[in-house]
Amino acid sequence: MRENYYSALKHISKIANSHFGLRKICNSIAKSSAKAVQGDGCCILLLNPQKKYLVTVGAYGLSDFYLKKGPLDAHRSLPEILEGEIVFIADATKDERVQHPQIAQAQGISSILGVPILKKGEATGELRIYSREPRQFSKAEKSFLLSVVDICAVLLEKAELYQLLEKDYRASKRQIKYQVPQLPTNALRPTSFVHPSEEEFAKLLDFYRIEWLYEPRSFPLQWEGNEVVEGFTPDFYLPEMDLYVELTTLKQSLITEKNHKIRRLKELHPEINIRLLDKNDYTQLLAKYGYGPLGEAKVEGIDHVLYSHTQIQRRVRALAKRISQDYSGTTPVLVGILKGVVCFMSDLMQHLSLPVTLDFMAISYYGGDGQVVRITRDLDSSITGQHVLMVEDIVDTGMTLNYVLKHLLAHNPASLRVCTLLDKRTRRLVDVPIDYIGFEVPDEFVIGYGLDYKGEYRNLPFIGILHPEIMEEGESPDTPP
């Protein structure tokens, strides 16, 4: 048995260092791993960039129908693996940690062993061994598989580095003064696209930080007995929109065929939300959800998206929950400084589960260094004896906030706290207390979601970083709100 493990590890090490593509290497590793432990199947899965779903990058002994049974939620499917644990499932048809037990039963899967792929102590993927007969896995088998996932970790890190270097090389070859680049990411994209339009669509989704999965599910459309003779695999699934997307060219025969399959799919699965899109359709779709319009005018000048609309809304809801708990039994006064805070204040108060009142202030800056603050609009109502929550869009040097807090404290509120969506701590000059923070941002000029540059970009649904070349030479990035 030890000789089998040695031979398998020798082959895996050799193939991992070969010139083959990532998917072919992972398929070979899966095959060697399954045979060494006498398993009936094996797959290698990676966490997607948002670390919510698992994407198959290599497999052996498993049907395409099983591999594409639907989006695999990493927090529902053998979730202990995310904590770095080896997970054993004795009966995949009954264990609640198996996300699709009915499909496991249909495919004759009984026992599963999951082993985490770790990078610097953090799970980035996993290797799973499948057995059609109930079985246990020995200590030696688990030890062998731990060695395999160590090789996988090095392989994936090498592939990720190659991807980044290739992207940098392509960017250096472009002789363009300004461009809107693809969203930078440290996460490996283990995807080979069938058509260039799919890659283009994926890059557009990446730019807006819209989560996507490529061909995660195959839908059976026609059977002969128990055998599936016709199926349909949509190109993309967008979890934020719960939407499957199938891309198409303008070739009428392809459109007709795909429309036929989509109609059949909707008959069998009326709960499934799916769209057939060409390039014009998907830019309009993104515009409908607040990303757009139709391309570049709205995002011209943006280096990249820092936080998507969905990420912002999740964080706003989390902040609102904490604030609601902390202010339970009171009616706090939310105070904001116009104009940058409008988007954040509006969304935040909608998610608060307690009564609130609102008030606003306006300020202006004067003096050669732009650091002197003057209040041009004061509060409309008295805050004496009230619980006040100062709501900010961004805090950087802290000088403006410090001035405003002193002004509010002079009105003798019962309490005074600060909530900011963005904290640019690297620029802090005055130590101001902040009780609730949405995101800590780098020392870059951020725009969108209320934040502007020369009065523009406030209406973007996301927060992006302004391209340095757009800013006028010598202009301070600390533009007043």
Secondary structure, 3 states (H helix, E strand, C coil): CHHHHHHHHHHHHHHHCCCCCHHHHHHHHHHHHHHHCCCCEEEEEEECCCCCEEEEEEEECCCHHHHCECCEECCCCCHHHHHCCCEEECCCCCCCCCCCHHHHHHCCCCEEEEEEEEECCEEEEEEEEEECCCCCCCHHHHHHHHHHHHHHHHHHHHHHHHHHHHHHHHHHHCCCCCCCCCCCCCCCCCCCCCCHHHHHHHHHHHHCCCCCEECCECEEEEEECCEEEEEECCCEEECCCCEEEEECCCCHHHHHHHHHHHHHHHHHCCCCCEEEECHHHHHHHHHHCCCCCCCCCCCCCEEEEEECHHHHHHHHHHHHHHHHHHCCCCCCEEEEECCCCHHHHHHHHHCCCCCCEEEEEEEEEECCCCCEEEEEECCCCCCCCCEEEEEEEEECCCHHHHHHHHHHHCCCCCEEEEEEEEECHHHCCCCCCCCEEEEECCCCCEEECCECECCECCCCCCEEEECHHHCCCCCCCCCCC
